[in-house]
Amino acid sequence: MWLFLAALTLLVGFFFLCRWYLERQMVENLTEKYVFITGCDCGFGKQLAKQLDARGLRVLASCLTPEGAEELEKITSDRLKTILLDVTNAENVVAATEWVKTCVGNKGLWGLVNNAGINYPVAPNEWLRKEDFAKVLDVNLLGLIDVTLHIVPLVRRARGRVVNLSSAVGRLASPGGGYCVSKFAVEAFSDALRRELSPFGIKTSIIEPGGFATKMLNSPDEYYSEGVFKQIPPHVKECYGQQYLDDYYKLMRRITMLSSKNFSLVTDCIEHALTSHHPRTRYSPGWDAKFFFLPLSYLPTVMTDFILRMIFPKPAQAV
């Protein structure tokens, strides 16, 4: 028995030692490689653009607003170039693709980072309308797919990388709304893409962050002031009760307050996926991702559901 445990320990230790060594092997000539990033107005995208620019890569950053592009250009080198892009606008995506082609020339594009995303509204599904789901899916899923389908031929030319931003709630759906739905779908799309593109030498990675205080994470005050709480049908409000609404609001505030402000935990993972010879298939930055969401997602469903029911408030008319 002891011999078996010792052998198993050595085997596990050897595996992690090999992985540590392989992941430290970096790609050469980074200063000649182009990376296209979506959603660089703020949050992870802005931090990543600055970080890769400082490493000497040639960053092609897309922003939703002129103000975001102007701010990014002020704090980065002349190597970084910006373009305005709304990933939900097909004409924008085509124009951005042509712009990237012009920038990279015959070298091709080393990295595509699909970072653009929104999360609002997040609420119990019964409180929402179909258009609330569509709004999130258009950006987080369909926009990501459209950009990828247009840009991948340029990545294939460079035998480069695709990095898709998913989420820890792409493994464990909680709470409701289009955000979790979109991230589950991003996981599926990314897995299929990885298997399809690997014969061409392209490596695809998924980033699954926990809770981070980006501007994408709307203040819970907005739920009361301008959105979800105003549109709940009267019969649904009666089922859940005012106390549930108040407690749900407080829970969202608590989650927002506890979210990490250290964006580098995420951008370091993206940088590694772009610059390591042996990037990981998945990265899970954030303590909540590593020690709450992922372990919980592997538990039997009945246990997972019980734990989450303990966290979320109980409706007034619950059985």
N, C-alpha and C positions, 0 to 999 in steps of 0.2 A: 504493500500500500504506500509506504513512505517512498519507495523507489519510484513508483508511478507518479506521485505528486512532485518529486524532485525533477523527474524528466519533463513533466508538463510545465513546471515553472521555468526550466531552462528553455524549452521550446517557445513559450510565450515571450520570455526575455529576448531570445534571439530574433523573433519576429519584430518586436518593437525596435531593437537595435538596427536591424536591416532597414526598417521603414525610416528611422531617424537619419540613417546615412544616405539613403536614396533621396529623401526629400530635401537634403541640403545641397544636392547637385543643381546648380543654377544654369539657366540658359545664357549663352554668350551673346555678345553684340546687341545688348538691349537698347543702346542709343540709336540703333538703326531700325527699331521695330515700332510699328504703329498700333495704337490701341484706340478703339472707338467705344465711348461710354455714353449711355443714355441717362437722362435725369440728373444733370450736374448743377442744377440751380442751388441745391442745398443738400444737407444730410450726407449719406454715404457717397453719392456721386461727386459732390464737390470736394470732400475729403480725399477720395481716391484720385481724382484728377490732379490735385495738388501733390499728392504723395508720389504718383507715377512720374509726374513732371520733374519732381526733385530727384528721382532715380535716373533721369535722363531719357526716358522713353518719349516717343513722339505721340502726344495725347491729342485725340480728336474728340472734343467734348460737345455733346448736344445739350442744349438748355431749352426749357419751355418758354422762358421770358427773356426779352432783351436785357432787363436789369440783371438777371442771373448770369448771362453771358458776359456782360460788362464787368461785373464784380469779379468773376473768375479770371478774366484776362488781366485785371489789375494785380492779382496776387500770385501770378504764375509767370513763367518765362515766355520768351517769344516763340519757343517751340510749340507751345500749346495753341491749338486753333479751336474756335467755337463755331457752332451752327445752331440755328433755332430749329427745334423739332418737336412736333406733337405726334406721339407714336400712334394716336388714334386716327390720324389724318393720312390716308393712303398716298396722296400727292406729296405730302411732306416727306414720307418715308422714301419714295422714289427719288425725290430731289436730294435728300441726304445721302442716299446710296451713290448717286452720281458724283456728289461732292467728295465722298470718301474715295471713290475710284480715282478721281483727279489727284487727291492728296497722296495716295499710296503708290500710284503708278504700277510698274511691273512687279514691285516687291510683294504686293498683296498685303492683307491686313493680318497682323499677328494675333490681335485679341479683340473680341467683341464682348462687352460687358453690358448685359441687359439689366439695368438698375432702375429705370423709371417705374414708378408705382404709386398707388394711392391706397388708403385703407378705409376712408369714410364712405358710407356709414357702417359702423360696427354695432350690432344690436341683435337681440333675439330675432330669428327669421320671421316670426309671425308679425312683427312690428313693421316689416319692410314691404316695399313694392317691387315688382319685377324690374322696373327701371333703376332701382337702387342697386340691384345685383349687376345689371348690365353696365352701369357706369364704372364699376370697379373692374369687371371682366374685360371691358374694352381696353383699359390701360394695362392691367397686370398680366393678362393672358393674350388677348388678340393682338394688342400692340406689340408685345414681346415676340409673338410668332411672326407677325408681318415683318418686323425689323430683321429677325433671324433669317427668314427665307430670302430676303433681298441681299443680306450681307454675307451669308455663308459662302457663296462662290469666291469672294475675296479672301476669306479665311482659308479656304481650301488651297488657294494659290500659295499661301505662306505656310501651309501645314501648321496652323496656329491653334488658338484656344477659343472656346466659347464658355463664358461664365454667366450663369443665370441666377438672379437673386430670388430665392424662394423665402421660406420662413420656417421657424419651428412649428408654427401652426399649419404648415403644409404636411406635417406628420400627425398632428393631433389637433383636430378642429375644435377650437374654443376661443371666443364665443361665436355667434352666428354672423350672417352677412356674407357679402361677396368676397371678402378678403381671404378667408380660409379656403373657400371654393376655388378661387383663382390660384392660390399657392399649391393646393393639391394637384391642380391641372398642370401647373408649371413643372412640378416634380415628374409627372407622367411624360410630358413633352420632352423634358431634358433627358430622361432615361432613354426614351426612344431615339432621340437625337444622338446621344452618346454612342449607342450601338451602331447606328447608321453611319456616323462620320468617322469612327475609329479606323476603318480600313484605309481612309485617306490620310491618316496621320494626325487628325484633329482630335484634341482632348477636350472633353466637356465636363465642367464642374458645376456643382450646385452649392450655393451658400444659403444656410438655414439659420439666420440670426434669431436670438431670443428677442426680448423687449428692449428697444433703444429709443431714446427721446429725440427722434427726428421730427422735422416739421410735418412729415406724412402722418405722424401720430397726433391726430387732432385732439384739442382740448375737450374733455368731456362736457365742459360748459356749452359747447356747440350743440350737443344733443338736445339740451333744454331750449336754447335760445333760437336755433334756426333750422332744426331738422327733425330727427326721428321722433322725438316725444310729441311733436305737434301733429304728426300724421297717423298716430296709432288709432285704429277704429275704436269707437266707444265700447263695443262688446268685448274687444281684446283687452282694453284697459280694465274693464270690470273683472275679467278672468285673472289677470295678473295682480291687480290692486295697486294703489298708490304707494304702499310701503315697498313693494317690489321695485317699482320705478325709481324710488328714492335710493334704495339699497344698491340697485344696479348702477346708478349714476355714481354713488360713492365708490363702488368697486372699480369702475373705470378710472376715476380720479386717482385711486390708490395705485393702480397699475401704471398709470402715466407717471406718477411721482417716483415710483420705484425703478422705472426704466433707466438703463445705463446711458450715460452721456459720452462714453468713451468709444467713439466711432472707429478708432484705429483697430479695435478688436475685430471688426468686420473687414475693414479695408486691408489689414495685414493678410487676412485669409485670401482676399481677392488677388492681392499682389503675389502671394505665393502660388496661387493657381495659374497666374500668368507667367511667372518667371522660373518656376521649378521644372526640372526635367521630368519629375515624377509627381505631378499634382494629385491631390486627393480627389476622389469622386464627389465627396460631400464634406463640407466644413460646417461646424455648428458653433459659431462664436456666441459667447455670453454664458454666464453660469446657469441661468434659468433654462437655456436650451440644453445644456449638457446634463444637468442634474434634476430637471423637472420634466420638461416636455418630452425629451427622447426616452428616458426610462419609463415614463408613464405610457408612452405609445406602445411599448413592448409588453406591458402587463396584459393579462386577460381583460377583455372588454368590460366584464361586470365590475372588476376592481377599478378600472379607469373611470367608468361612469360614476361609481360611488364616490370617488375622491373629488371629481369635478362638481358633483352635486353638493358636496360639503362646502365648496368655495363659493358657488353662485347662490344668490337668494332664492327663496322658495315662493312660488306664486300663491296668491291668496286662495284660489280654488283648487290647489293641488290636492290629490287624493292622499 
